[in-house]
Amino acid sequence: MTISVQGVVARGKGEPVEVTTILVPEPGPGEALVDVQACGVCHTDYHYQQGGIGDDFPYLLGHEAAGVVEAVGPGVTDVAPGDFVILNWRAVCGRCRACAKGKPWYCFNTHNATQKMTLEDGTPLSPALGIGAFADKTLVASGQCTKVDPAISPATAGLLGCGVMAGIGAAINTGGVTRGDSVAVLGCGGVGDGAILGARLAGARTIIAVDVDDRKLDWAKGFGATDVINSRHADPVAGIRELTGGNGADVVIEAIGRPETYEVAFYARDLAGTVVLVGVPTPDMKLELPLLDIFGRGGALKSSWYGDCLPSRDFPMLVDLHLAGRLPLDKFVSETIGLGDVEEAFARMGRGEVLRSVVTW
């Protein structure tokens, strides 16, 4: 038996997305059917639409989501119908070389649903990041469901499913920011502001936000930035060094994915500091830097993937901090919209007018 629901589909590279009927199977072994309550509009969904991630069209977009488990398949014991969950794209396998080393946040064999959701004519859909949550309901692997306290708003909770978690985790998990550190964050969108919030939570003394948009820099202050630099008008390396006693920042987090900002990150760090690369470059970008000279004198270069998070550990903790008033995750929600508004939300995101538009039901 299949269920007919409405979902947002990208049929071809660069084509406008459309709301159409999709068919969702009943959950099979190891799968869960989730009634989606909210899903953020993330840059990754836009990259799927533009063909920047793959060409397995048509795509069922949406992945930064929260909802309620409606049904589970045989063998599922980790979640049950009625559970409020955040969806994640790191459902760890427990068996790969990373999991065997006790580092499941690097899992190389994450789980997705086995069955395919389809268009009405039977065309299989490729769900974004194995989730596909711009839909009334979606089918995922049960391990992609992380149970959290239902007291949190779905629109807020879902953002931990991708961008905000990527930023917070880049600061805390990857960068190892600790009390008294100086931190510079390059790029103040949702991920960058998540990194600022994570650095603040970890006790950083100085948090420097860098962007070319004064509006985004104002938002960054609201998340805990102690200083801001508009790199359109000032040299960010010189500015970061001036604000850190001439030394450079202990941790520099790059949340844009451009060769120019990679270079800024390398030179703005303390000689014994850490550079964390979060921004994902497009395949055509080439980076030529004197890395041996830059890092031959100490320091570290780290790539952060999904904030090196372990959803079962990190999502409930961050939700609890939010509910205790210590983590203002709700500030990331710029607006709530309907399924039919996703295309325009992509445009507003591109113009830098919002941190997150969130589809709600």
Number of C-alpha atoms within 10 A of each C-alpha: 7 12 13 15 14 16 25 25 28 24 17 17 19 14 13 14 23 17 17 14 17 27 24 22 16 17 25 20 15 20 26 28 26 30 22 27 22 31 35 33 27 24 15 20 26 24 15 26 27 17 17 15 15 12 14 15 19 20 25 33 31 29 29 33 31 33 30 23 24 18 20 25 17 11 11 17 11 12 18 17 13 13 19 27 28 30 34 28 23 27 24 23 16 17 13 16 14 17 17 12 11 11 14 23 20 21 22 16 17 19 20 22 23 14 17 17 25 22 19 12 8 11 14 19 22 21 28 21 19 22 24 27 32 33 28 21 25 29 30 32 28 28 26 27 30 23 22 20 17 14 11 17 16 23 28 24 32 28 30 27 28 22 27 29 26 29 34 30 28 34 33 21 19 25 29 15 25 19 13 12 19 25 33 33 31 29 25 26 25 27 28 32 31 28 39 32 26 26 34 26 19 18 15 23 15 22 30 26 32 28 22 16 15 15 13 25 24 14 19 30 18 15 22 21 26 17 17 22 22 17 17 12 8 11 12 25 20 15 20 31 17 13 17 22 9 13 16 27 32 25 31 32 34 32 28 22 17 16 15 10 19 23 18 18 27 27 21 26 28 22 19 15 23 26 27 25 24 26 22 15 13 12 8 5 9 10 11 7 12 11 11 8 9 16 17 11 10 12 17 18 17 14 18 25 18 25 25 26 23 20 26 18 10 16 24 18 14 19 23 16 15 17 16 10 10 12 18 15 24 14 13 22 17 12 15 17 17 14 19 16 17 26 16 13 24 18 13 15 18 12 9 14 14 20 23 27 26 29 27 20 17
